[in-house]
Amino acid sequence: MLNSSEDILEEIRDYDEKILQYEMLGAIEPITFLDALLSWKEKWPQKTAVIFDEEKITYEQLEEKTRQLANGLYARGIRKGDHAMMHMGNGIHFVVVLFALFRMGVKPVMMLNTHRENELKAIMERIEPKVYFTSNFVLGTDFTEIAKSVIEQWKQPILAIYEEPEDGFVSLDEVYQQKDEPVEPPYYKETALYLLSGGTTGVPKVIPKSHAAYLCNTKYSAKRCGINENTVYMAVLSIAHDYPLCSPGILGTMVNGGTVVLAQSPDPEEAFSLIRKYKVTAMSLVPAIIQIWMEFYEFEEQDIDSIQQIMIGAAKLEEGLGRAMIDAFHCKLIQGYGLGEGITCFTSPEDNIEVSLFTHGKPVSKYDEVRIVDEEGNEVPTGEYGELLQKGPYTFTGYYHAPELNRNLFTPDGFFKTGDRAMKREDGNIVIAGRVVEQINRAGENVIPSEIESYLRNIEGISDAAVVGIADEELGERTCAFVITEDPDMRDTTIKEKLKEQKIAVYKIPDQIIKVDKFPYTNIGKVNKKELVRQVIS
């Protein structure tokens, strides 16, 4: 493992090699999130930046609080180049912690609310954090107990900071310090934060994003989606996700001096109440949530006429649902596609309904390049499907400390192999049609069947397992596990409890479990998963 100084030098070398050309073209500005925050304070000091649970914070107050938190972290030994874990729910604390780390050059990993001990331990082993931030309770789950378990097993010195006071642990309020410390500012070529991506082994892959590149992505996404100073953006998804964080998300709103409203969850009763109270104009959703909202809206029509645009992504949107949403909410549908690793595409508020309903738009930057190729790497004709390859100013340079993953990740001329199946239309809009490799997209979360199968085989009494994705109106795809068990009376609830005991993310627990005596096989000896799917849907 590299030390902090070597780590930073490696990041800058990677940046210079692959991104410098875009800086020279003017696609990327040489600024950091600290530079951005200071400029926002100067432009909109008294403008409300973030609202959560009756609490509001202005841009000026946000800058001041992040400075005080950075001072306190520095006094406790946290330094530029260190790594941090963030396992927190939506809230003003999340935003303050994130920007305090930005201004210190400390690199946080954005752990998702659905992650549990297994994923947390795997990432801690990968990045060796010096500080761990967590909320106390998130959507009914005690994150402090998860943190205690993970930290106890870590057995390395780590500063654990809890959102609220907890016996034996430091609370956020204890860390804030008025006295200025000699905190070293970040450099725009350095990593600002780490995003997480699903992996073929189930262990999340770590995606480094530099200050300049992530700000570039933020600004281009916000411009495409029509975000401006008058935007009131509501985040109902976890802002640890790249989608509600940056595409355009809370960062895209703040870049333009808008106001961010944070919801604890996508629950329609809470969300509609916030929309009415704060006159929300924009939000990012996934189809599964839209489906729930529409059912709630039909049951009890709401006064939510402030909505101007809704960004939809992360899963396939059915035409009927999209049209119903537009008719009910009288707003613009902006459909998109994006990767933490690189490209972001969105339709535009100016696009007609056909483009918004049936495509994922165009790359947000004119400097983004796209190729769609067949299995031999040859470009396919316009209108045909193939694997999407791309490169551009905010595309990453490779997964963190993962040479085996990075070895064949890019083409010789620098295009990132996304693994996504796509088609480019005559009008230049992109249509995404799932993955080239096996993966289940469950309500926007990527589930790797082989990972869930290995967890199922760990359960005593289950001799084999096969996991498939089944089309689902609410989830996009639901996970269905076929299991061969010596105990025909083993209950589904028992299997799910045994999976939970393995401390895996909640979204990885199968939605449906079917017990079978044997699996069908293909002529080359592989489990015939297409036949298993047919058994469910027939």
Steps between C-alpha positions, in 0.01 A plus 500: 500500500632844408542773759308828461776690317564220249126461453461868410791491256352193329163677467662806341696284255180323395324835464777652291513200271130471417328827593748779429388525137150595615634769727689647206176501298320684778268209577633478856570790734799481738288543815414296809183465704658733756539764227138439400369527856684827561360644178145393594540675835600820321220483241209386719599547869145520642334267251374175654726219380352195672179420689441189710236428763418868575872590513645737240856601422615783273799487269692725741414278797594189305845637422550600865388164640723307262797716602432432869460127444821489296681679785372242748594205282847642448542543876414130540771393256315475169713622208486563127519173307332297775196288420160520668192279513159671473206275590235762564137573426375810321535817705686826543767313697577295189555813290716672764718190548544456126611859441723502809682199353511666158672808643757288687589276207376201703337246267167352610352175376128540437353189665136441417223479759434144391857388567563288808799347679613287205535792258635739765775259607598428139535871421688575823754234409537659158544865601624485864300799637614725783151628587150351489182712494161347564144597579330349803181371338414492130152386396463295816842334482748558782814611315688539829481126563625432148787745555596345834508153347711608202743712704547226760602257225719758326753506786681804359505852651202692364311809608130409515262797489130453555233749395355508854666429839561130561670341801872460438496673162557854377199702383518751216429793732811413705724532194412853383773749592518879463881520515649498152743217427757491216276281284665437162256562213445243225635515145254480211667194346470300821219261586202673661305187593449134423178369351407132507400275214368146496759232427488153350603362839239706685767705679452864392764645273652831612476787250726803560365833374724807492378842613520648150342203320212463747422871485507473122244217509287698746493817290430330168222287650336801666512702179344219294219452752415869531613547861544867596501749790122464541508120524373336818633145468368224724716193567293199602761242402810452715742779409788257537396388150668678209160560335339722773841633605640629171285418199394775539390437857579711802840610367356608166241705686758666725732580209216716370398657834178302531352352818519132597220334700598166653242231569568208731346254255297480178178444699234688297328648804824663618608595148171664401493690827848641429406586142203703621686667787815606312361528145738237367570536127728204418595154623671176394302177518507139384201330331418285804447813712296671229271197498443528875446876478245460222301248703503737797406795280206313347375412848529857626571775245763745618564872444853473359485735204843654577679205333663603173719201416560146622821318411453124455786253490665181630236262356271457199203736487186352346318729255167480684652598831689790343188636332295460819762695697506786248120519494467491880782737596492729191879506487788427265638146494879494470628148453865416554774244527830526678793320654705593804797403284421738220239609252175676590216534247173688538216612282430873515196694624470623140480148354167371376313231690607224260868564572443528875295180521701272274864610528756583766611816323842613389830533690493819710837623373590569138839352586350158585572240231289189447551181304267201481676180402432132438673206673800542270540868589371625165262796498141402420280703263278774641181345631659169602587383851846427635723575797535867591856632511570857606758755608478860607611774740345353816562130430709337771848360446447158661377333818692572819787255559349234276753418225324174417176688429670783312712282274239468223266780602596742222562459128852584372373845397350575842132408473340359816319170448172558683357150466164656417295408194404810304379637168554841344209642300521714187424808711801429724302391805614191689275209599626268778375141507661341805836335553714300261602281796267334750368745757163582655387862525268495803345846549825662389727277713730259315474143628758242394333156480823308568551688827150419631541139389816467709321638808212256447740206474644602838168412663492155656249284314534680164715303259473731198343826388432700186389863501323673211332834434128508426325799340305687768271802466618664823867399521589480132646157580449292811746236616377144494708227665460135404641274771561128529459399863515177696225637721178544298335661803759780523301823504575801279510721808767273651715530188468879502593514869807286433602741225456798733727327752776517236480882528433575136325805359122490532437539127692177436246287688295314232147628446380153408628152594401183314605153617576251222634144478744574218607769253464491121837514321618622161687271261831634631415417860395843632182561699236602245383822662279592206302183567476589870360842409247333268386280787416811704328705232314220320 
